[in-house]
Amino acid sequence: MLHPLLLGAGLGAFVAAQVGPVSLLLVRSSLRHGAAVGVAIGAGAALVDTAYASLGVAGVAPLLSVAWLQLVLGLVGGLVLLALGIRTLWSAWRVRLGGEADDEVSSPRRAFLTALAATASNPLTIVSWAAIFAAASTAAAARTPGGAVSLLLGVGVGSATWFVTLTGLIALFRARVGRPALAAVDVLSGLGLVGFGVALGVRSAREA
């Protein structure tokens, strides 16, 4: 059987590699503010992924079947993503390089905190991790306390590795991206964040 640490790393990288609001935020912010901000966003996302994975191991996910809790978490998460999307779209109209009012990602510390909010705002991530840990191979790997810790450590390492790799790739092309391209990235990222926010809110309302 695959070592729990390696298995966790693979799972963390796989989940992180899915296109979502954090990926959009990382791409846009790395292009605007550099690799340090991108790494900070990746660190925040990896931390939340690991925390949610631990909740999956602990079997907390069934709590989300409570209708009112699911609705509240979904609506709050949708509002967070919607706010980030609107701010990003507003930034697209303020194309002065370095002069945008995007305080939420203007420094590594702010970017880290924003990534925590953006990643944690989707409670469905807990359900995803719960489903992963329900798989036979994963359940066997996490059967002992040591195996569970190794698995969770691997999730954090795998998730962080993906985001750092993505940030590095963006850094290679950052110098070649001009003002029109940055504005286009802002628009696409903003629309994507708004779309994810609306979809999360609507889905939560329908399933409540």
N, C-alpha and C positions, 0 to 999 in steps of 0.2 A: 504494500500500500504506500502511496505517496506520503512523504513526511508532512505533518500538519503545517509546518512553517512554509514549505513550498506550495502546498495546496492553498493556504491562506493568501500567499502572495499572488498566485494566479487568479484567485477569486477577486482580490482587491483590485488588481489591474483590469480585469474584465469589466467589473462594475464601473470603475472610474472612466474607462474608455468609451462608455456609452455617451452619445451626444445628449447633453442636457443643459440646464441653466448655468451650472458652474463652469462647464467647458466654454460656453459662450462668453461668460464673464472673464475667464482666464485669457482667452485669445484676445479679446478687446483690450483688456487692461495691460497685458504684456506688450502689445503693440504701442499703447499710449505711454506707459510708464516704465517699461523695462522688465528685465528678467527677475529682479528682486521682488517686485510686486507679484509677478506670476507665480514664483515659488511660494510666496506667502499665501496666496489663494489656494494653491495645491496643498499646502500644509494644513490649512483650515478644513478643507474638504476631506483630506485623509483622516484627520482627527475625528470628524463627525462620522465618517464611514466606519471607523473602528468602534466608535461608541454605539452606533446602530447595530453593528455586527454583534457586539457583546449583548445587546438587548435581544437579538435573535437567538443567541446561545442560551440566554436566560429564559426564553419562552415568553417574553413580554408582548409579542405581537398580537396575541388574541385580544388584548385590551382595546385594540383599535376597532374591534367589531362592535363596540359600544357606539350606537348611532350618534348621540350628541357630541361625544369626544371626537369621533371621526370628522364630523361636520366642522367643529370649532378649529381643529388642527388644520384641516384642509383649507378653510377660509383664511385663516391667519397666514398660512404658507402661501396661498395664492396672492394675498395682499402684499407680502414681502417681495415676491418675484415681480409683481405688477409695478411696485414702486421702483425697483431697480431698473426695470425695463423703461419706464417713463423717464427716469433720470438719464438713462443712456440715450434715448431718443432726443431729449432736450440738448444733450451734449453734441449730438450730430449737427445741431444748428449753430453751435458755437465752435467753429472749426479752427480757432486760433490755437495753434499748437502750444501746449503748456499753459493755456489760459482758461481751460474749461473749469466749470464749477463741479467737477466730479470728485468731491471730497471723500466719497466712500472707498476709493481705491487709489488715492493719491500718494500713499505711503504704504510700506509693507505691513505696518501695524494695522492701519485702517483696512487694508485689503484682507488681512487675516480675519479680522472681526466680521467683515462683510461676507467672506466665504463661509464662516461658521453659520451666519444667519441664512444665507442662500441654500446651503446644503441641508441644514436642519429643518428648513421650512417645508420640506416634502416628507411628511410622515409615512408615505407609501414606501419609502426606502426601507423602513423597518420591516414591512411585509416582504419586500424582496429578499432581504437578508434572512428572514425567518424561513422562507421557502428554500433558500440555498442550504441552510443548516439542517433542513428536514431531509435532504438527500441522504441516501444510505452511506455513501462514502464519507461525506462530511460529518455525519452523526458519529460514525465510527472514529474519525480523527479527533473529535471533540469529546470523546467518552470519558477521558480522564482529565483532571484539573490541568495537568501539564500539557496535555494535547490541546485543550481549549485555549490556554494562554499562548501557546506556539501558533495556533491557528489565527488568533486575534492579532498577534504581533505581525504575522505574515500579511494579514489584510491591510494593516497600516503601511507596511513597507511596500506592498504591491501598488496600493493606491497612490502613495507619495511618488513612487518611481514613475508611474505613468504621467502624473502631472508635471514632474520635473522634466521628463523627456519631451513632453508637449511644449513646455516653456522654452526649452533649449532649441527646438525646431523653429519656434516662432522668432527667437532671438537671431537666428541665422538670416532671416529675411526682413527683420525690422528696419534696417537701414535703407532698404529699397522701397519701403512703403511711404508714399507721399500723402499730402493732405487730402486729396480726393478719395484715395483708398481708405484712409482712416475714417473719413466721414461715412463711407459706405459700410465699413465694418461696424461703426456705431449704429447705423440704421438697422442692419441685419441682426446685430446682437440685441438691440432694443426690442425689435419686433419679436424675436425669438423668446426673450424673457417675458414679454407681455403675453405671448401665446401660451407659454408654460404656466404662467400665473392664472390665466383665465381657464385653461384646461383643468388645472388642479382644483380650482374653486367649483367649477361646474360639475366635475366628477364627484367631488365630495358631497355637493348638494343632492345629486341624483342618487347616491348610494346611502345617504343618511336615512 
